[in-house]
Amino acid sequence: MLTFALNHMTVPSLTMKQVCDLARALGMGSIELRNDLEQALFDGQAPSTGMTDDLTVVALAEVKAFNAFDDATFERSVTLMDLAVACGAEAIALIPQVGGDAVSSNGLRTAMVTLAPELASRGLTGLIEPIGFHNSTLRDKSDVVAVIDDTGLGDQFGLIHDTFHHFLADGDAIYPAHTKLVHISGVNDTNVDLAKVKDADRVLVDANDRLGNIEQITKLLRGGYVGPLSFEAFSPDVHALIDPKAALSRSIHFIENEVLAHAA
């Protein structure tokens, strides 16, 4: 049975309480919260472990440019960790630098080795999301897996497999055993050059998807992935939906039916 989660980015105009209510109405058991939306984090309240009641906060996002590691990055990471503990989140999301100055080739390893004891002491996981854009400083999941395996930090770190960024990274290898969260979104506009797609092109997954979401999800499941599939749509068209519940429900049913058909 597939499980789904709701990333606040998919419905950024909703308050956290409304996001929780929507997730429950869709039969989801978990959500992702973000610190990069116009909506105030935790609806402007002090975080507490009871804020989401019966829902799991699978991740609190995000620390940007974490692999351009310095003292300021460390402080931002620790601050997010403490917020994650306060709200009962299981993990924090770590995003590589996209664009800008070059990043040290040792930045990823330095960040992971330095943050590992901080994560461990708080019972948290650092979820690293390679970004597939060509100006990203960390595109391939294999780079993260190599450091995890070399350092033995698999208890402290895992991958976010983002179906959009996996496609943009030319379908680099899939690592189900290292994957602890999956972000799903599709691109269905046939007028968009897939080599030049942007976050704003990311919609809910349906029959017109051009990114191979179903194939990616099927491979992850066959490889042993058991976590949620989290809807992360950036498109303004999705954000403007009058009835996001109905649209998300249609996408859930489509994914469930297609994954079942692929498994037959």
DOZARO-905428 format. One line per 4 residues: number of its first residue (from 1); for each residue x, z, y of N, C-alpha, C. Coordinates in steps of 0.001 Angstrom, whole numbers. Atoms other than C-alpha are relative to their C-alpha. Example, Ala and Ser with C-alpha at 12.3 -4.5 7.8 and 13.67 -1.06 7.14 Angstrom:
<recs>
1 = 890:0:-1190:12300:7800:-4500:900:0:1200 ~ -820:-60:-1190:13670:7140:-1060:-770:730:1090 .
</recs>
This chain:
<recs>
1 = 843:0:-1202:0:0:0:875:0:1248 ~ -757:63:-1237:1329:-954:3412:-440:1104:950 ~ 328:-950:-1055:1493:1585:6197:439:-594:1332 ~ -252:575:-1317:1450:751:9878:169:1105:1036 .
5 = -186:-909:-1131:2505:2410:13118:-272:-773:1280 ~ 289:620:-1295:1733:1747:16756:1069:393:1002 ~ -987:-205:-1062:4528:1341:19286:-725:-66:1338 ~ 692:-78:-1284:3395:2315:22780:158:-1286:812 .
9 = -208:1245:-734:4840:-990:24072:-1144:-985:-216 ~ 1085:939:295:1938:-2849:22423:-1202:240:898 ~ 1129:-365:-868:-583:-1003:24603:527:877:1140 ~ -714:-829:-975:1511:149:27581:-866:613:1088 .
13 = 868:-561:-1038:-1438:801:29883:-742:1246:-478 ~ 687:-1176:540:-2830:3484:27561:844:1257:169 ~ -706:-1270:10:-1950:7124:27888:434:328:-1424 ~ -414:-399:1336:-237:8828:24984:-1200:455:-826 .
17 = 1199:-455:720:-3528:10476:24052:-810:-1194:-483 ~ 758:1189:401:-5238:7072:24004:716:-762:-1108 ~ -772:633:1071:-2422:5643:21887:-251:726:-1320 ~ 266:-793:1208:-2918:8481:19402:-1400:-266:-531 .
21 = 1379:257:427:-6674:7923:19325:-129:-1395:-621 ~ 58:1360:522:-6184:4186:18775:661:-79:-1373 ~ -683:-5:1303:-3707:4761:15954:-888:612:-1073 ~ 899:-635:966:-6127:7108:14234:-1170:-921:-347 .
25 = 1144:879:230:-9006:4663:14667:368:-1177:-905 ~ -475:1101:832:-6889:2012:12937:491:477:-1366 ~ -438:-547:1276:-6054:4328:10059:1501:138:-115 ~ -1453:-157:4:-2406:4612:11060:369:1478:-41 .
29 = -450:-1380:52:-401:7738:10431:1128:324:939 ~ -1171:-255:-835:2364:7296:12965:3:-882:1239 ~ -150:712:-1265:3291:6152:16453:1464:38:418 ~ -1297:-50:-676:6380:5375:18507:-250:192:1485 .
33 = 112:-257:-1433:6773:6716:22023:1228:-537:717 ~ -1068:669:-754:8915:5198:24788:197:650:1363 ~ -321:-543:-1322:10677:6312:27936:197:-1101:1034 ~ -236:1124:-907:10720:2829:29540:-1292:-673:455 .
37 = 1284:534:-436:7049:2364:30429:-405:611:1337 ~ 517:-575:-1247:5169:2898:33673:-750:1296:-277 ~ 671:-1247:386:3105:5510:31847:1041:1108:-155 ~ -940:-1112:111:4810:8883:32122:132:428:-1452 .
41 = -238:-471:1356:6401:10019:28888:-765:1301:-233 ~ 827:-1157:365:4119:12566:27164:-1121:244:1013 ~ 1054:-96:-1020:1510:11813:29847:376:977:1107 ~ -476:-865:-1074:3660:13796:32255:-4:1475:-334 .
45 = 29:-1404:411:3308:17010:30261:1332:394:-632 ~ -1160:-480:733:6011:19166:28780:-219:-302:-1480 ~ 194:362:1411:6601:17942:25205:-174:1230:-877 ~ 178:-1063:989:5429:20081:22304:-299:-647:-1345 .
49 = 178:556:1346:5227:19590:18558:-1455:-220:-362 ~ 1415:169:306:1426:19768:18647:-672:-1117:771 ~ 594:989:-888:939:16900:21063:-706:-1122:-754 ~ 569:1131:731:174:14293:18407:-785:437:-1228 .
53 = 811:-559:1076:-1610:16577:15932:388:-568:-1367 ~ -199:473:1367:-1930:14753:12600:850:-1264:-89 ~ -820:1207:6:217:11775:13613:1481:347:26 ~ -1443:-153:-14:3945:11432:13011:588:-870:1095 .
57 = -758:795:-966:6182:10332:15877:1248:-480:-730 ~ -1110:484:823:8506:8119:13852:1256:-246:820 ~ -1175:190:-847:10768:7445:16812:-372:209:1458 ~ 94:-104:-1452:11282:8249:20461:1055:-944:564 .
61 = -905:1018:-540:12812:5329:22350:125:188:1519 ~ -1154:544:653:15261:4672:23763:1221:345:811 ~ -1276:-51:-713:18933:4997:24665:508:-1428:72 ~ -466:1367:-177:19952:1656:26132:1528:-41:39 .
65 = -1447:256:-73:23485:236:25831:801:1135:-630 ~ -660:-1163:597:24453:3039:23461:1400:-330:-487 ~ -1324:370:510:27434:1073:22162:1023:-217:1108 ~ -930:-48:-1133:28939:930:25652:234:1482:285 .
69 = 56:-1456:56:29682:4540:24893:952:648:991 ~ -794:-810:-915:30873:6968:27552:-690:1344:156 ~ 569:-1342:-175:30113:10488:28775:-1467:-62:425 ~ 1391:117:-459:26926:9344:30521:-918:-390:-1155 .
73 = 790:394:1170:25689:7680:27326:-216:1189:-916 ~ 126:-1195:830:26386:10860:25406:-1071:933:572 ~ 976:-901:-618:24363:12915:27896:-1417:-546:-131 ~ 1331:596:141:21443:10469:27815:-494:110:-1440 .
77 = 368:-85:1408:21485:10512:24033:-438:1403:-374 ~ 323:-1394:308:21479:14291:23802:-1323:397:660 ~ 1270:-288:-680:18673:14513:26363:-1171:-555:-785 ~ 1090:593:780:16553:12133:24304:-179:732:-1322 .
81 = 98:-781:1240:17373:14068:21130:-798:1276:224 ~ 701:-1260:-267:16164:17288:22700:-1486:-237:256 ~ 1407:350:-188:12941:15596:23816:-654:-328:-1334 ~ 533:337:1316:12509:14258:20299:-312:1249:-807 .
85 = 239:-1266:705:12854:17725:18824:-1227:697:582 ~ 1093:-706:-665:10430:19134:21384:-1361:-585:-347 ~ 1294:621:299:7709:16603:20520:-198:-217:-1500 ~ 133:129:1447:8355:16670:16771:320:-1374:-540 .
89 = -367:1341:473:9758:13137:16532:1043:93:-1102 ~ -949:36:1110:11764:12170:13480:1325:-642:366 ~ -1189:798:-291:14275:9895:15185:14:-416:1460 ~ -112:650:-1307:15560:8349:18387:474:-1428:-237 .
93 = -393:1402:103:16063:4622:18958:1206:-259:885 ~ -1244:323:-690:19487:3338:19976:104:-1510:127 ~ 43:1430:-285:19656:-96:21626:1348:-444:569 ~ -1293:454:-510:22874:-2066:22185:-98:-626:1386 .
97 = -39:647:-1312:23952:-3493:25507:-321:-1478:-138 ~ 359:1413:-50:22413:-6855:26320:411:-526:1368 ~ -510:522:-1253:24233:-8881:28947:1007:953:629 ~ -936:-864:-707:26620:-7411:31475:1423:-143:-507 .
101 = -1411:24:360:30244:-6567:30904:195:89:-1506 ~ -333:-73:1420:31931:-6831:27539:56:1457:-454 ~ -18:-1337:590:31682:-3835:25237:1167:99:-967 ~ -1122:-204:916:34625:-2394:23334:-435:-225:-1441 .
105 = 304:226:1408:34755:-3464:19705:-129:1306:-767 ~ 90:-1324:637:35075:244:18864:-1199:793:487 ~ 1095:-747:-598:31994:1197:20881:-1052:467:-985 ~ 1020:-357:991:29581:1162:17965:468:1176:-844 .
109 = -525:-1072:846:31774:3307:15726:164:1298:798 ~ -196:-1195:-821:32661:5698:18543:-1322:702:260 ~ 1316:-572:-269:29006:6189:19425:-548:694:-1229 ~ 577:-556:1222:27972:6797:15833:730:1274:-431 .
113 = -776:-1174:426:30788:9210:14982:-230:1171:951 ~ 188:-1062:-986:30258:11158:18213:-1404:583:-41 ~ 1393:-459:-15:26471:11344:17992:-454:604:-1323 ~ 427:-465:1323:26283:12098:14267:-193:1510:-80 .
117 = 230:-1446:119:26816:15886:14514:-1136:498:880 ~ 1105:-390:-877:24352:16114:17402:-1337:-303:-672 ~ 1211:353:740:21723:14308:15344:-209:953:-1171 ~ 104:-850:1185:22467:16364:12236:-444:1403:359 .
121 = 338:-1368:-380:22201:19670:14068:-1458:140:415 ~ 1403:-13:-432:18722:18705:15262:-941:-549:-1072 ~ 829:556:1064:17509:17186:11995:-595:-1344:341 ~ 496:1295:-452:17128:13756:13590:793:-1146:-611 .
125 = -671:1232:406:18008:10200:12647:180:-888:1223 ~ -233:999:-1035:19566:7664:14982:-331:-1372:-562 ~ 429:1320:471:17786:4339:14496:612:-1070:891 ~ -721:1025:-753:19990:1430:15566:-706:-1338:-186 .
129 = 727:1270:31:18242:-1810:16470:876:-1131:528 ~ -714:1188:-472:20435:-4922:16582:-958:-926:751 ~ 806:876:-845:19165:-7291:19263:503:-1429:-158 ~ -399:1342:375:19160:-10982:18418:310:-952:1133 .
133 = -308:899:-1112:19523:-12449:21907:1493:-335:13 ~ -1390:457:69:22718:-14456:22294:938:800:905 ~ -854:-804:-861:23969:-12191:25085:8:1473:-408 ~ -42:-1371:514:23524:-9070:22957:1384:308:-554 .
137 = -1309:-412:508:26656:-7118:22076:-66:489:-1437 ~ 161:-382:1397:25236:-6193:18666:-1192:-761:-550 ~ 1064:863:498:23238:-8940:16921:-253:183:-1489 ~ 86:32:1451:23945:-8512:13225:-86:1394:-612 .
141 = 169:-1286:680:22718:-5669:11060:1210:344:-866 ~ -1166:-234:863:25790:-6125:8862:1071:832:703 ~ -996:-784:-740:27957:-4634:11631:-324:1490:-51 ~ 425:-1400:69:25933:-1424:11590:179:538:-1417 .
145 = -115:-421:1394:25813:-1248:7802:1453:269:-367 ~ -1418:-181:308:29589:-1618:7625:501:1352:499 ~ -442:-1292:-542:30110:1422:9862:-661:1146:-755 ~ 695:-1044:760:27471:3482:8040:694:223:-1341 .
149 = -613:-122:1320:29060:2756:4682:1435:515:84 ~ -1402:-405:-132:32613:3243:5917:137:1464:396 ~ -80:-1377:-496:31888:6578:7606:-831:984:-803 ~ 861:-888:766:29327:7947:5166:-1072:669:835 .
153 = 973:-604:-920:26834:8539:7971:-1430:-478:-261 ~ 1338:485:334:23774:7258:6125:-1106:1018:184 ~ 1026:-1017:-233:21978:10576:6565:-356:110:1471 ~ 213:-129:-1440:22315:10409:10339:-490:-1285:658 .
157 = 345:1274:-630:21740:6705:10987:-719:-929:-971 ~ 665:1042:764:19535:3882:9824:-284:-1178:910 ~ 309:1213:-744:18449:420:10890:-1463:-64:403 ~ 1315:552:-317:15427:-778:12761:96:-1492:-275 .
161 = 96:1441:253:14626:-4170:11285:-1128:-519:873 ~ 990:607:-889:12870:-6055:14064:-162:-1461:-412 ~ 193:1347:528:11313:-9259:12746:314:-1080:1032 ~ -313:930:-1089:11676:-10995:16131:1508:-166:138 .
165 = -1443:71:-199:15337:-10118:16547:731:-461:-1257 ~ -584:517:1232:16087:-10796:12885:-33:-1527:10 ~ 114:1451:-95:14839:-14343:13408:1016:-556:995 ~ -912:500:-1030:16876:-14770:16592:1451:105:-424 .
169 = -1371:-152:492:20002:-13550:14827:258:-920:-1185 ~ -155:1013:1043:19630:-16533:12503:-219:556:-1395 ~ 362:-522:1311:18123:-14500:9705:1150:640:-733 ~ -1108:-692:654:21119:-12311:9032:-523:819:-1177 .
173 = 394:-668:1247:21094:-10324:5795:-982:1140:246 ~ 973:-1090:-47:18291:-7858:5098:552:1175:-817 ~ -547:-1199:636:19244:-4283:4182:-1107:1042:-185 ~ 1122:-941:183:16165:-2477:2827:443:1450:-176 .
177 = -439:-1375:265:18150:563:1680:468:701:1269 ~ -462:-579:-1260:19509:1088:5200:-1089:-3:1066 ~ 1060:159:-994:16231:272:6967:-946:1194:-28 ~ 865:-1175:-82:14220:3245:8188:-1215:-219:889 .
181 = 1173:350:-797:11755:1493:10498:-4:-1509:168 ~ 151:1439:-200:10402:-2042:10861:-907:-243:1200 ~ 807:457:-1131:9165:-3544:14128:-529:-1382:-303 ~ 588:1313:254:6764:-6452:13770:-632:-569:1268 .
185 = 662:778:-1050:5715:-9081:16285:189:-1457:-373 ~ -75:1411:330:5109:-12792:16104:114:-857:1242 ~ 43:1024:-1045:5518:-15931:18176:-851:-1130:-549 ~ 891:1045:512:2692:-18443:17804:-208:-1160:965 .
189 = 122:1077:-983:3016:-20630:20907:852:-1181:-447 ~ -741:1168:492:3967:-24088:19623:751:-728:1111 ~ -703:632:-1126:5157:-25094:23103:1298:719:356 ~ -1194:-775:-291:7916:-22491:23085:1122:-423:-927 .
193 = -1193:281:785:11402:-23459:21943:462:1298:-643 ~ -328:-1246:682:12206:-20874:19281:1415:472:282 ~ -1364:-409:-351:15843:-20883:20355:36:712:1341 ~ 16:-579:-1345:14763:-19670:23782:-1132:1004:194 .
197 = 1115:-936:-138:11972:-17209:23020:455:1280:688 ~ -251:-1229:-752:11738:-14073:25134:-939:1092:-490 ~ 883:-1110:359:10177:-10649:24734:-1449:-309:366 ~ 1363:276:-466:7169:-11905:26702:-765:-922:-941 .
201 = 659:879:962:6438:-14365:23859:-478:744:-1240 ~ 272:-754:1224:5967:-11586:21305:-1446:495:-42 ~ 1417:-331:138:2359:-11289:20158:-237:680:-1350 ~ 344:-561:1298:521:-9784:17196:147:-1063:-1080 .
205 = -259:925:1096:1260:-11353:13827:-1321:-565:-533 ~ 1185:644:564:-1315:-13892:12647:427:-1251:-763 ~ -276:1173:835:-1569:-17139:10679:853:-1042:706 ~ -783:974:-761:183:-19055:13467:1434:462:267 .
209 = -1339:-544:-227:3335:-16948:13362:1089:-985:-403 ~ -1108:929:238:6550:-18989:13565:1299:713:-376 ~ -1229:-770:234:9039:-16198:12828:210:399:-1454 ~ -151:-371:1400:8429:-15707:9127:-179:1484:-258 .
213 = 234:-1428:185:7097:-12173:9403:-354:355:-1432 ~ 448:-344:1352:5406:-12234:6016:1165:-67:-976 ~ -1158:124:881:8551:-13440:4268:973:1159:203 ~ -902:-1121:-279:10657:-10798:5996:-547:1306:-575 .
217 = 622:-1233:496:8220:-8009:5181:35:43:-1519 ~ 5:53:1460:7952:-9149:1572:1384:308:-565 ~ -1365:-267:460:11740:-9133:1143:354:1475:155 ~ -285:-1420:-222:11986:-5648:2632:-699:869:-1039 .
221 = 765:-787:972:9262:-4298:360:571:-167:-1404 ~ -585:243:1324:10757:-5916:-2724:1343:712:-149 ~ -1283:-688:27:14065:-4330:-1768:-115:1513:12 ~ 205:-1436:74:12508:-875:-1724:-371:689:1296 .
225 = 412:-634:-1256:11514:-306:1911:-1397:590:-154 ~ 1289:-676:173:8649:2208:2022:-551:561:1313 ~ 435:-549:-1280:8324:3048:5736:-1092:-833:654 ~ 1077:715:-691:5789:1860:8304:462:-1314:614 .
229 = -181:1215:-779:5466:-1540:9911:-598:295:1369 ~ 429:-458:-1323:5285:-769:13612:-218:-1185:934 ~ 332:1087:-916:3526:-3136:15993:705:191:1337 ~ -717:-56:-1276:5797:-3881:18949:-146:-1357:687 .
233 = 290:1261:-694:4284:-6673:21052:243:169:1490 ~ -350:-63:-1414:5633:-7369:24532:-801:-963:862 ~ 685:1043:-754:3371:-10242:25537:-1020:565:986 ~ 1040:-409:-958:1304:-9767:28704:-1401:-297:-504 .
237 = 1319:324:549:-1550:-11437:26828:-491:1115:-915 ~ 370:-1132:854:-1522:-8633:24275:-296:1226:852 ~ 188:-1170:-860:-1178:-6008:26981:-1322:-52:753 ~ 1243:157:-769:-4264:-7420:28709:-1247:-15:-878 .
241 = 1151:55:893:-6514:-7319:25639:-1061:1044:382 ~ 1100:-913:-287:-9912:-5788:26336:-270:903:-1202 ~ 269:-750:1230:-10270:-4690:22702:1229:-59:-920 ~ -1202:35:846:-6800:-4023:21244:-257:470:-1420 .
245 = 309:-491:1343:-8341:-2190:18300:-418:-1158:-899 ~ 466:1122:806:-10102:-5326:17077:1140:-962:-306 ~ -1108:934:200:-7011:-7488:17560:1019:562:-987 ~ -937:-632:925:-4734:-5032:15782:-576:60:-1409 .
249 = 645:-47:1306:-7233:-4650:12958:81:-1361:-694 ~ -100:1346:577:-7262:-8427:12449:1424:-267:-483 ~ -1392:218:387:-3473:-8500:12356:352:799:-1245 ~ -241:-838:1178:-3340:-5618:9865:-568:-665:-1244 .
253 = 644:617:1166:-5786:-7349:7541:712:-1288:-404 ~ -731:1227:314:-3911:-10648:7811:1301:328:-737 ~ -1278:-365:625:-580:-9010:6953:-226:530:-1408 ~ 276:-562:1329:-2049:-7026:4078:-351:-1099:-998 .
257 = 439:1048:914:-3706:-10081:2560:1147:-949:-357 ~ -1091:940:238:-660:-12317:2957:1104:629:-847 ~ -1026:-675:800:1791:-9748:1570:-471:139:-1436 ~ 560:-97:1350:-506:-9195:-1388:83:-1351:-715 .
261 = -57:1338:605:-670:-12956:-1984:1434:-365:-392 ~ -1393:282:315:3126:-13222:-1858:488:810:-1191 ~ -431:-863:1102:3427:-10379:-4346:-568:-454:-1338 ~ 670:443:1234:1162:-12099:-6891:895:-926:-821 .
</recs>
